Amino acid sequence: MNECPWSVKDVFVVFVYALVLFFVFSFWATASYFLAAFVLGFSRQAPGLYIHFVRHASDFVTVVLFYGGLLAAMKVKIFDRYRLNPFVYFVKKENIGRDISFGLRSYLKFILVFLSGVVLVTLAAWVWDAVFGSHAYESVSSFLRASEIENAAARKGQVGLSGFIIIFLLGPFFEELFFRGCLYRALRRRMNVLSAVLISSFVFAIMHGYFFLFLYVFLVGVSLACLYEKTESLVASLSFHMLNNLFVLVLFFLGL
């Protein structure tokens, strides 16, 4: 893996800058929503349409603004400062096809192992109840139901074209650029592979804000970091991440 010139401090500064830019952009964007809606007459002629427009437009634009702020902060504090071209530094053009295939195959293996683990834990809990008369199966079932509810709540409103763009396209691209490209690389500069993988994956899971799905997101983060470590390219981890998010979207649309 080529030398990383930036530090963890630089990555932290990037995140702080992204938040600041996000709040600045959001203020003006929110003001623009209400002004545009008022001028167009939504609030006077169709209150329901006005509320729908503001809620769904604001969800989409809020995410876009945050990612825009994150990209601007990475460009100024890392790419421009250290004179790096991210598409050259984080991608091996000669291996793009191989890395895409490797990332997709890795996700299929990951989800197969994960679902198998869920089935085995559920069966083990059922057997434990049958032998010892406890409530292990009920506890596992409750946890899985809570995970489904949490995922549904997180995806509420993220349907249609805007949800697809955010979850399948924008999310994986910007998250891989930041968490694996910037954060993981900075951690690897100061520590061994295992420590860097675990810390970056923990931060990745924390930032997603889940509780019941924390373990799943953490394991996804571990897989993504390992892919980046192995290929030294964001293409494989990006392919893995996009397929994972597509899988989540499909489950949501199917009501599972």
N, C-alpha and C positions, 0 to 999 in steps of 0.2 A: 504494500500500500504506500503511495507516494506521500511525501512529507506534508504535514498539516501546519500551516503557519499561524492559525488563529487559536485562541484559548477558550476555555469554558467561560471565562469572564466576558469575552466577546459575544458568545452565544447568549448569555444572560442579558447583556446590553441590547442585543438584537430583539429579544423578546419584550423587554421594557419599551423600547422604541416602537415596536409593533403595537403594543397596547395604547401608547400615547397617540399614535397616528390613527388608530382605530377609533378612539373616543372623539378625536377632532373631526374625522371624516363622518362619524355617526351623527354628530350634532348637526352638521350641515345637511346631511342626507335626510335626517328626520324632519328638519325644517322644510326641506324641499318637497318631501312627501305631502305634508299637510298643505303647503302652499299650492302645489300642483293639483291635489285633489279638490281643494276649495275652488281654484280657478276653473277647473273642469266641471264643477257643480255636483260632484259625487255626494258631498255632505248634505246638500240641499235637496237634491232630486231622488237620491237612492242611498239612504243611510246604510242599508245592509251591504250594498256593493262597496261603499266607501270603507266600511270596517274590514271587509274581506280584502280589499285592495291594499290597505295599509298593513294589515297583519301579515299577509303572504309576501308582499313586496319587501317589507322590512326584514322578514326572516332571511330571504335570499340575499338582499343587499348587505345585511349585517355580516353574514359569513364572507361575502365577496370583499367587503371592506377590510375585514380582519386579515384575510389572506393577502390582500393588496398591501396593507401596512407591513405584514411580515416579509413580503417579497422586497418592498422598498427598503426596509431595515437591513435585510441580508445583503442587498446590493450595495448600500452605502457603507455599512460597518464591516463587511467581510469581502465581498467580491471586488468592489472598487478599491477598498483600502489595501488589499493584498494583490490587486491586479490579476484576478482570476476570472476565467471564463467558465461558468458552472457547467455548460454543456460539453466542455472539453475536460474539465477537472473531474466531473462526477460520472462521465459516460465513456465507455470504451466502444467507439464506433464500429470497430472491426468485429465485436462480439455481440452486437445488439440482438440479432436473431437468436443466437444461442442463449443469451441471458433472458430474453422473453420466455422462451420455451422452458428454461430452468426454473424461472419464477412461477410459471403456471403449474408445472408438474409438482413443484414443492408445495404449493397451496393445496393441491388435490391430496397429496400425502398427508399434509397437516390436518386438513378437515376430516379425513378418514380416521386418523389416529385419535383426534379430539372426540369425534362422535362415538368412536368405539369405546373410548374412556368413559364417556357419559353413560353409555349402555352398561358397561361393566360395573360402574359405581352403583347404578340403579339396581342391577341384579344382585350385587353384593348386599345392598341395603335390604332388599326383599328377603334374601336368604337369612340375613342376620335377624330380621323380624321373626321369620318362621322358626328359627332355632331358639332365640332368646326372648321372644315376645316383647321386643322394644318398639320404638317408633322411628327407626332409622329411615325406612322407606318414605314415611310421611314427611320427614324433614327434608330428604332429598327432593321429593316431588314439590314441596313448598318452595324450595330454593330455585328449582327450575322454572316454576310458574312465575316467581318474582322476577327472574331474569327476563322472561318473555314480556312481562308487563313493563319492565324498565326499558327494554329495547323498543317496544311499541310507543311508549311515552316519548322517548328520545327522537323517534322518527315521525312523531305527530306533526303534520303540516309539511313534512318534507316529501311530498309526493308530486308526481307529474314531472315535467321537464326540468323545473328548477331544482327539485330534489335530486334527480338523476345527475345533473351537472355538478352539484355540490358534492354529493356522496361518491359518485363514480369517477369523476374527472378532477375537480379542483382539490378535494380533500386529499386523495392519495399523492398527487403531485407535490403540493406544498408541504404536506407532512413528511414525505420522504426527503425532500430537500432540506427541511429544518432538522428533523429528529435523527435521521441517519446521516445525511450529508454534512450538516453542521455540528450538531450535538455529539453524535457518536464519534465522529472524527476527532473532535476536540478532546473527548474523554480518552480515546485511544492514544492520544499524544502523551498522556500522563499515567496511564495504567494498562494492565493486561486486558486481553480480550474478554475474559469472563466478567470482570468488574465493569468494563465499559458496556457490555451487552446488558447486564442486569440493571445498571443504573439508568441507561437510556430507555430501556423498556419500562422501568418503573415510572419514569417521568412521562413517557408516552401514555401509559395507562391512566396515571393521575390526571393528565390534561384532558382526557376524554370524559371525565366526570362520572364514571359509572361506579356502582358499588357491587351489585350482584354479578355484573359482567366484567369486573375488574380482572379476574384471573384470565378470562379469555383474551381480553385486550392485551394483557401483559404477555401472554404466550405468543400472540401475534407479533408484538414488538420484539420479542426474543428471536423469532423466526426471521423477521425482517432484518434485524441487525446481523444475524448470522449469514444471511444471504449477501448483504453488503460486504461483510468481512471476506467472504469466500470469493466473490466476483469482482470486488473493488469497483463496482458500478451500481448506480441507482436503478438501472433498467430492470434487473431481476426482482428487486424488492418492490419496485413500482408495479410490476405485473402481478406479483403476489397480492399486494395491497388492493389493487383495482378489482381483482377477482374476488377477494374477500368481501369487499364492499358491495359488489354486484350480488354475491350470495346473500348478504344481509338484506339487500333491497328486495330480492326475489322472495325471501321468507316473509318480509313485511307485507308485500303485495298479496301473498297467498294467505295472509292472516295466521301464519305459524309462529 
